Amino acid sequence: MTGPLWTAAQAAAATGGRLVGGDSWQASGVSIDTRSLEAGDLFVALADQRDGHDFVPAAEKAGAAASIVSREDAGTGARLVVPDVLEALQRLGVAARERSKAVRVGVTGSVGKTSVKEAIAAVFRASGPAHWSVKSYNNHWGVPLTLARMPQGTARGVFEMGMNHAGEIAALTTQVQPHIALITRIAPAHLENLGSMEAIADAKAEIFAGLAGDGVAIIPADCEYAPRLCARVNESGAAFLFEFGRARHAAVRILSWDQQATSGRGRFDVLGRMVDISIPAPGEHQAHNAAGVMAACVAAGIDSARVADVLAGMEAQAGRGASFMIELDGGSARIIDDSYNANPVSMASAIATLARHTPEGKGRRIAVLGEMLEIGESAPERHRELAAPLVDAGVSAVIGVGAMMEHLMSALPGSVKGAMAASPADATDRLCAMLRPGDVVVIKGSNGSGVHKVVASLRNGAVNAVIKG
């Protein structure tokens, strides 16, 4: 039987806080949300969109072992009183890192970081006691929360790190101090805030500044900013550099890849060893992501054949390429759910995935596309540029959500039916009105566009749909 994640004495020592209302409690987890809090969790009363102190009574009622608060009067149960709750969470995370011998991997990038993190986590779970970021807990509270939840006996952990502005990843990597730091790809995401692709590359490369001694830096070899990333690696304390991709010099080199509508397979050269790879998921990006996963896992001491075995058993995630069928009168239609966020690179990949699906009978290819946000002054042009790949993919109709999609509509030729939707609900209505058996639909857009709500509506019975799976 494993011991507690945190005792009162350990948490107080880590945070420098003052124990009130009890000093013998033990916590089995750490939570910031009373909706998902489990009995025995340590509740952290963060002030974010809402003040967590308002929810301390609910946490106590749900069985929290104790609460970290900056206001002693926030509850009546066991409390750990600190000057600043977020800083206390960060200190708790650092203490968890320092008491563990886990090999830590940090993952960032403009595209694919959550998918890559999930794949690395799957490999780690198959190889011993593992810990990983849940969902996309990759920001100023998500990273320290993930650290604070890490059991002392963890063998390997993977931590996702995201950013909107320069300097944010530097703060996160300093907390994690990864032994292995991976950049998935550099793409025009958050261009509006950072101003240039070079600035994006520099911001992502901040992850190398936190590398632990003898650390391994992993970068995409085929990226045009690879030389810039290499320079940042050289400025860091990294002892080793692994590159992955199709370039001849890559440590993990993609020798061949055959991408089908719902899966892909190929061969990699992994540090001189030939390894066959199979991915049961759609998307042109799968080979690239798999190579990054392979590089990180091999650097973490896992055999390449084991990595390949785990990748072969992974399925596409909701919002990231998972598909399902809905029943219509006279047949069914396939929905490809790629609705979790978008930028020009990931949008092109989603359209390419749609192109690989062959509609049945009189079915058509349809795209429901939400606007791409935070891509800066080039946004109108970036949206117009989607027209050509949509035509090449044989798309018959496009439903746009968000003001920027007007630029795409104006660029579509007469052969493609374009329609603007006033909202995700309107997009759902428009799609349901046009759907017919044999259709294949891809749904893609930035989170702020709300197109994920179209997927949710379809799953919840729009057009009287019955999910087959």
C-alpha positions as CSV (number, residue, x, y, z in Angstrom):
1,M,0.0,0.0,0.0
2,T,1.4,3.4,-1.0
3,G,1.7,6.2,1.6
4,P,0.0,9.6,1.4
5,L,1.0,12.1,-1.3
6,W,1.4,14.8,1.3
7,T,1.3,14.9,5.1
8,A,0.5,18.1,6.9
9,A,4.1,18.4,8.0
10,Q,5.5,17.9,4.5
11,A,3.1,20.4,2.9
12,A,3.8,23.0,5.6
13,A,7.6,22.5,5.2
14,A,7.3,22.8,1.4
15,T,5.2,25.9,1.4
16,G,6.3,27.7,4.6
17,G,2.7,27.8,5.5
18,R,1.0,27.8,8.9
19,L,-1.2,24.8,9.9
20,V,-4.6,25.8,11.3
21,G,-7.5,23.6,12.4
22,G,-5.4,20.4,12.4
23,D,-1.9,19.2,11.9
24,S,-2.2,15.5,11.4
25,W,-4.0,15.3,8.1
26,Q,-2.8,13.3,5.1
27,A,-3.7,14.1,1.5
28,S,-3.9,11.5,-1.3
29,G,-4.2,14.1,-4.1
30,V,-4.2,17.8,-4.9
31,S,-7.2,19.6,-6.4
32,I,-8.1,23.1,-7.5
33,D,-11.7,22.3,-8.5
34,T,-14.4,21.2,-6.2
35,R,-16.3,19.7,-9.1
36,S,-13.6,17.0,-9.5
37,L,-12.2,17.0,-6.0
38,E,-12.1,13.5,-4.4
39,A,-12.2,12.8,-0.7
40,G,-8.8,13.0,0.8
41,D,-7.5,15.7,-1.7
42,L,-5.7,18.8,-0.6
43,F,-7.7,21.7,-2.0
44,V,-5.7,24.7,-3.3
45,A,-7.8,27.8,-3.2
46,L,-6.4,29.6,-6.3
47,A,-7.7,32.9,-7.4
48,D,-8.1,32.7,-11.2
49,Q,-11.4,33.3,-13.0
50,R,-13.0,32.9,-9.6
51,D,-11.6,33.1,-6.1
52,G,-11.1,29.6,-4.8
53,H,-11.6,30.8,-1.3
54,D,-15.3,31.0,-2.0
55,F,-15.3,27.2,-2.6
56,V,-13.4,26.1,0.6
57,P,-16.7,25.2,2.4
58,A,-17.7,23.0,-0.6
59,A,-14.3,21.4,-0.6
60,E,-14.6,20.6,3.0
61,K,-18.1,19.2,2.5
62,A,-16.7,17.0,-0.3
63,G,-14.1,15.5,2.0
64,A,-11.0,17.5,1.4
65,A,-8.2,16.6,3.8
66,A,-7.2,20.3,4.1
67,S,-7.1,23.5,2.1
68,I,-4.3,25.8,1.1
69,V,-5.6,29.4,1.7
70,S,-4.3,32.9,2.1
71,R,-7.4,33.9,4.2
72,E,-7.6,32.0,7.5
73,D,-11.4,32.6,7.7
74,A,-12.1,30.9,4.4
75,G,-13.1,27.7,6.1
76,T,-13.5,25.8,9.3
77,G,-11.6,22.6,8.6
78,A,-7.9,21.9,8.4
79,R,-6.1,24.8,6.6
80,L,-2.6,25.6,5.5
81,V,-2.4,29.4,5.6
82,V,0.1,31.0,3.2
83,P,0.7,34.5,2.0
84,D,0.2,33.6,-1.7
85,V,-1.7,30.5,-2.8
86,L,-0.2,30.2,-6.3
87,E,3.3,30.6,-4.9
88,A,2.5,27.9,-2.3
89,L,1.4,25.6,-5.1
90,Q,4.6,26.3,-7.0
91,R,6.7,25.5,-3.9
92,L,4.7,22.3,-3.4
93,G,5.5,21.3,-7.0
94,V,9.2,22.0,-6.5
95,A,9.3,20.0,-3.3
96,A,7.6,17.1,-5.2
97,R,10.3,17.3,-7.9
98,E,13.2,17.4,-5.4
99,R,12.0,14.4,-3.5
100,S,11.6,12.2,-6.6
101,K,14.1,10.5,-8.7
102,A,11.8,10.5,-11.8
103,V,13.2,11.2,-15.2
104,R,11.3,14.3,-16.3
105,V,10.4,15.2,-19.9
106,G,9.1,18.7,-20.8
107,V,7.1,19.1,-24.0
108,T,6.2,22.3,-25.8
109,G,5.6,23.4,-29.4
110,S,3.2,25.3,-31.6
111,V,1.4,22.1,-32.8
112,G,1.0,18.7,-31.4
113,K,2.3,19.1,-27.9
114,T,-0.8,17.6,-26.1
115,S,-0.9,14.6,-28.6
116,V,2.9,14.0,-28.2
117,K,2.6,14.4,-24.4
118,E,-0.2,11.8,-24.3
119,A,1.8,9.3,-26.4
120,I,4.9,9.7,-24.2
121,A,2.7,9.2,-21.2
122,A,1.3,6.0,-22.6
123,V,4.8,4.7,-23.3
124,F,5.9,5.7,-19.7
125,R,2.9,4.0,-18.2
126,A,3.8,0.8,-20.0
127,S,7.3,1.0,-18.7
128,G,6.9,1.6,-14.9
129,P,5.4,4.1,-12.4
130,A,4.5,7.2,-14.5
131,H,3.2,10.6,-14.1
132,W,1.9,13.1,-16.6
133,S,0.0,16.3,-17.3
134,V,-3.8,15.7,-17.5
135,K,-5.8,17.3,-20.2
136,S,-3.8,20.4,-21.3
137,Y,-2.6,21.5,-17.9
138,N,0.3,23.4,-19.3
139,N,0.1,27.0,-17.9
140,H,1.1,28.9,-14.8
141,W,-1.1,26.8,-12.5
142,G,-1.3,23.6,-14.5
143,V,2.4,22.8,-14.5
144,P,2.9,23.3,-10.7
145,L,-0.3,21.4,-10.0
146,T,1.0,18.5,-12.1
147,L,4.3,18.6,-10.3
148,A,2.6,18.7,-6.9
149,R,0.5,15.6,-7.8
150,M,3.6,13.6,-8.7
151,P,4.1,10.6,-6.3
152,Q,7.6,10.2,-4.8
153,G,8.0,6.8,-6.4
154,T,7.4,8.0,-10.0
155,A,10.0,6.6,-12.4
156,R,9.2,8.8,-15.4
157,G,7.1,11.9,-15.8
158,V,6.1,14.1,-18.8
159,F,5.0,17.7,-18.4
160,E,3.3,19.8,-21.1
161,M,4.3,23.5,-21.2
162,G,2.3,26.2,-23.1
163,M,2.5,29.9,-23.6
164,N,0.9,33.0,-25.0
165,H,3.8,35.4,-24.4
166,A,7.6,35.4,-24.2
167,G,9.0,34.4,-20.8
168,E,6.1,32.1,-19.8
169,I,7.9,28.8,-20.7
170,A,11.1,30.0,-19.0
171,A,9.1,30.2,-15.7
172,L,7.6,26.8,-16.2
173,T,10.7,24.9,-17.2
174,T,12.5,26.4,-14.2
175,Q,10.0,24.7,-12.0
176,V,10.1,21.3,-13.8
177,Q,13.8,21.3,-14.6
178,P,13.3,18.5,-17.2
179,H,16.0,16.0,-18.0
180,I,14.7,15.9,-21.6
181,A,13.1,18.9,-23.3
182,L,11.2,18.5,-26.6
183,I,9.9,21.0,-29.1
184,T,7.3,19.4,-31.4
185,R,7.1,22.1,-34.1
186,I,7.3,25.8,-34.7
187,A,4.1,27.2,-36.4
188,P,2.3,30.6,-36.5
189,A,0.4,30.2,-33.2
190,H,0.3,33.2,-30.9
191,L,1.8,35.2,-33.7
192,E,-0.4,38.1,-32.7
193,N,1.3,38.3,-29.3
194,L,4.9,37.5,-30.3
195,G,5.1,39.4,-33.6
196,S,7.3,37.1,-35.7
197,M,8.0,33.4,-36.3
198,E,11.5,34.0,-35.0
199,A,10.1,35.2,-31.7
200,I,7.8,32.2,-31.5
201,A,10.9,29.9,-32.0
202,D,12.8,31.8,-29.3
203,A,9.8,31.6,-26.9
204,K,9.5,27.8,-27.3
205,A,13.3,27.4,-27.0
206,E,13.0,28.8,-23.5
207,I,12.3,25.3,-22.4
208,F,16.0,24.4,-22.8
209,A,16.9,27.0,-20.2
210,G,15.6,24.8,-17.4
211,L,17.3,21.6,-18.5
212,A,18.8,19.6,-15.6
213,G,22.5,18.6,-15.8
214,D,23.4,16.3,-18.7
215,G,20.0,17.2,-20.2
216,V,18.8,16.2,-23.7
217,A,17.4,18.8,-26.1
218,I,15.1,17.5,-28.8
219,I,14.1,19.6,-31.8
220,P,12.4,19.0,-35.2
221,A,15.1,18.6,-37.8
222,D,13.0,19.6,-40.8
223,C,11.9,23.0,-39.3
224,E,13.2,26.1,-41.1
225,Y,14.0,27.4,-37.6
226,A,16.0,24.4,-36.6
227,P,19.3,26.4,-36.8
228,R,17.8,29.0,-34.5
229,L,16.7,26.3,-32.1
230,C,20.2,24.7,-32.2
231,A,21.7,28.0,-31.3
232,R,19.4,28.3,-28.2
233,V,20.3,24.7,-27.3
234,N,24.0,25.6,-27.4
235,E,23.3,28.6,-25.1
236,S,21.7,26.3,-22.6
237,G,23.2,23.6,-20.4
238,A,22.1,20.8,-22.7
239,A,24.6,18.0,-22.9
240,F,23.0,16.2,-25.9
241,L,21.0,17.2,-28.9
242,F,18.6,14.9,-30.7
243,E,16.9,15.9,-33.9
244,F,13.9,14.1,-35.4
245,G,12.3,14.2,-38.8
246,R,13.2,13.3,-42.4
247,A,16.6,15.0,-42.5
248,R,19.5,12.7,-43.1
249,H,21.3,13.8,-39.9
250,A,18.3,13.2,-37.6
251,A,18.8,10.9,-34.7
252,V,15.3,9.6,-35.2
253,R,14.8,9.7,-39.0
254,I,11.6,9.0,-40.9
255,L,12.7,6.7,-43.7
256,S,9.2,6.0,-45.2
257,W,5.6,6.8,-44.3
258,D,2.3,5.7,-45.9
259,Q,-0.6,7.7,-44.5
260,Q,-4.1,6.3,-45.0
261,A,-7.4,7.8,-44.1
262,T,-7.5,6.4,-40.6
263,S,-4.0,5.1,-40.0
264,G,-0.3,5.3,-41.0
265,R,2.7,3.1,-41.1
266,G,6.4,3.4,-42.0
267,R,10.0,2.8,-41.0
268,F,12.2,4.9,-38.7
269,D,16.0,4.9,-38.3
270,V,16.4,5.2,-34.5
271,L,20.0,5.8,-33.7
272,G,21.0,3.3,-36.4
273,R,18.3,0.7,-35.6
274,M,15.5,0.1,-38.1
275,V,12.1,0.2,-36.4
276,D,8.7,-0.3,-38.0
277,I,6.0,2.1,-36.8
278,S,2.2,1.8,-37.1
279,I,-0.2,4.5,-35.9
280,P,-4.0,3.8,-35.8
281,A,-4.9,7.5,-36.2
282,P,-5.4,9.9,-39.1
283,G,-3.3,12.9,-40.1
284,E,-0.2,13.7,-42.1
285,H,1.4,14.9,-38.9
286,Q,1.4,11.4,-37.3
287,A,4.9,10.4,-38.6
288,H,6.4,13.6,-37.3
289,N,4.7,13.3,-33.9
290,A,5.7,9.6,-33.6
291,A,9.4,10.5,-34.3
292,G,9.3,13.1,-31.6
293,V,7.8,10.6,-29.2
294,M,10.4,8.0,-30.1
295,A,13.3,10.5,-29.5
296,A,12.0,11.5,-26.1
297,C,11.3,7.9,-24.9
298,V,14.6,6.5,-26.1
299,A,16.3,9.4,-24.4
300,A,14.4,8.4,-21.3
301,G,15.9,4.9,-21.5
302,I,13.1,3.0,-23.1
303,D,13.7,0.5,-25.9
304,S,12.6,1.6,-29.3
305,A,10.7,-1.6,-30.0
306,R,8.6,-1.0,-26.8
307,V,7.8,2.5,-28.0
308,A,6.6,1.2,-31.3
309,D,4.4,-1.4,-29.6
310,V,2.7,1.2,-27.5
311,L,2.2,3.6,-30.4
312,A,0.6,0.8,-32.4
313,G,-2.1,0.5,-29.8
314,M,-3.0,4.2,-29.4
315,E,-6.2,5.7,-30.9
316,A,-7.0,9.2,-32.0
317,Q,-8.3,11.4,-29.2
318,A,-11.5,13.4,-29.1
319,G,-10.9,16.8,-30.7
320,R,-7.7,15.5,-32.3
321,G,-8.8,13.4,-35.2
322,A,-11.2,10.9,-33.6
323,S,-14.1,10.1,-35.8
324,F,-17.6,8.7,-35.3
325,M,-20.6,7.8,-37.4
326,I,-24.1,9.3,-37.2
327,E,-27.1,7.6,-38.6
328,L,-29.2,9.3,-41.2
329,D,-32.3,8.2,-43.1
330,G,-30.9,5.8,-45.7
331,G,-27.4,5.5,-44.3
332,S,-24.7,7.2,-42.3
333,A,-22.2,10.0,-42.3
334,R,-18.7,10.2,-40.8
335,I,-17.7,13.1,-38.5
336,I,-14.0,13.7,-38.0
337,D,-13.5,15.6,-34.7
338,D,-10.4,17.7,-35.0
339,S,-12.0,20.6,-33.2
340,Y,-9.3,21.2,-30.5
341,N,-7.7,24.4,-31.6
342,A,-6.2,25.4,-35.0
343,N,-3.5,27.3,-36.7
344,P,-2.5,27.3,-40.4
345,V,-0.3,24.1,-40.0
346,S,-2.9,22.0,-38.1
347,M,-5.7,23.3,-40.4
348,A,-3.8,22.1,-43.5
349,S,-3.3,18.7,-41.8
350,A,-7.0,18.4,-41.0
351,I,-7.9,19.2,-44.6
352,A,-5.4,16.6,-45.9
353,T,-7.0,14.1,-43.6
354,L,-10.4,14.9,-45.1
355,A,-8.9,14.4,-48.6
356,R,-7.9,10.9,-47.7
357,H,-11.4,9.9,-46.8
358,T,-13.5,8.7,-49.8
359,P,-17.2,9.5,-49.4
360,E,-19.6,6.6,-50.0
361,G,-22.3,6.6,-52.7
362,K,-23.4,10.2,-53.3
363,G,-21.6,11.5,-50.3
364,R,-19.5,14.6,-50.3
365,R,-16.6,16.0,-48.3
366,I,-17.7,18.9,-46.0
367,A,-15.6,21.1,-43.8
368,V,-16.9,23.1,-40.8
369,L,-14.1,25.5,-40.0
370,G,-13.8,28.0,-37.2
371,E,-11.6,31.0,-37.5
372,M,-7.9,30.7,-36.5
373,L,-7.2,33.1,-33.7
374,E,-4.0,34.8,-32.5
375,I,-2.1,34.6,-35.8
376,G,-1.5,38.3,-36.2
377,E,-1.7,40.7,-39.1
378,S,-1.4,38.0,-41.6
379,A,-4.7,36.4,-40.4
380,P,-6.8,37.5,-43.5
381,E,-4.3,36.1,-45.9
382,R,-3.8,32.9,-43.8
383,H,-7.6,32.3,-44.0
384,R,-7.7,33.0,-47.8
385,E,-4.9,30.5,-48.3
386,L,-7.1,27.7,-47.0
387,A,-9.2,27.8,-50.2
388,A,-6.6,26.0,-52.4
389,P,-6.1,23.0,-50.2
390,L,-9.9,22.7,-49.8
391,V,-10.3,22.6,-53.6
392,D,-7.5,20.1,-53.9
393,A,-9.1,17.9,-51.3
394,G,-12.3,17.8,-53.3
395,V,-14.4,19.6,-50.6
396,S,-17.9,20.3,-51.8
397,A,-19.1,22.7,-49.0
398,V,-17.6,24.8,-46.3
399,I,-19.3,26.3,-43.3
400,G,-17.4,29.1,-41.6
401,V,-17.6,30.2,-38.0
402,G,-16.1,33.5,-36.9
403,A,-15.4,36.8,-38.7
404,M,-12.1,35.8,-40.1
405,M,-13.7,33.0,-42.1
406,E,-15.3,35.7,-44.3
407,H,-11.9,36.0,-46.0
408,L,-11.9,32.3,-46.8
409,M,-15.5,32.5,-48.2
410,S,-14.4,35.3,-50.5
411,A,-11.6,33.1,-51.9
412,L,-13.6,30.0,-52.5
413,P,-14.3,29.2,-56.2
414,G,-17.8,28.6,-57.4
415,S,-17.3,24.9,-57.3
416,V,-17.2,25.0,-53.5
417,K,-20.4,26.0,-51.7
418,G,-19.5,28.4,-48.9
419,A,-21.8,29.5,-46.0
420,M,-21.1,31.7,-43.0
421,A,-22.6,30.7,-39.7
422,A,-23.5,33.3,-37.1
423,S,-22.6,30.9,-34.2
424,P,-21.7,27.3,-33.5
425,A,-25.4,26.5,-33.0
426,D,-26.1,28.0,-36.4
427,A,-23.3,26.0,-37.9
428,T,-24.8,22.9,-36.4
429,D,-28.2,23.7,-37.9
430,R,-26.7,24.4,-41.3
431,L,-24.7,21.2,-41.3
432,C,-27.7,19.1,-40.2
433,A,-29.8,20.6,-42.9
434,M,-27.3,19.5,-45.6
435,L,-26.0,16.2,-44.3
436,R,-26.8,13.1,-46.4
437,P,-25.7,9.5,-46.3
438,G,-22.0,8.9,-47.4
439,D,-20.8,12.4,-46.4
440,V,-17.5,12.9,-44.6
441,V,-17.2,16.0,-42.4
442,V,-14.2,17.5,-40.7
443,I,-14.7,20.0,-37.9
444,K,-11.7,22.2,-37.1
445,G,-11.1,25.6,-35.6
446,S,-9.5,27.6,-32.7
447,N,-11.1,26.9,-29.4
448,G,-12.4,30.5,-29.3
449,S,-14.5,29.8,-32.4
450,G,-16.6,27.3,-30.5
451,V,-16.7,24.6,-33.2
452,H,-16.2,22.0,-30.6
453,K,-19.8,22.7,-29.7
454,V,-20.8,21.5,-33.1
455,V,-19.2,18.1,-32.3
456,A,-20.9,18.0,-28.9
457,S,-24.3,18.7,-30.5
458,L,-23.9,15.9,-33.1
459,R,-22.8,13.5,-30.3
460,N,-25.8,14.6,-28.2
461,G,-28.4,13.8,-30.9
462,A,-28.5,16.7,-33.5
463,V,-30.5,15.5,-36.6
464,N,-31.7,12.7,-34.4
465,A,-28.2,11.2,-34.7
466,V,-27.4,7.9,-33.1
467,I,-23.7,7.4,-32.4
468,K,-22.4,4.1,-33.7
469,G,-18.8,4.7,-32.4
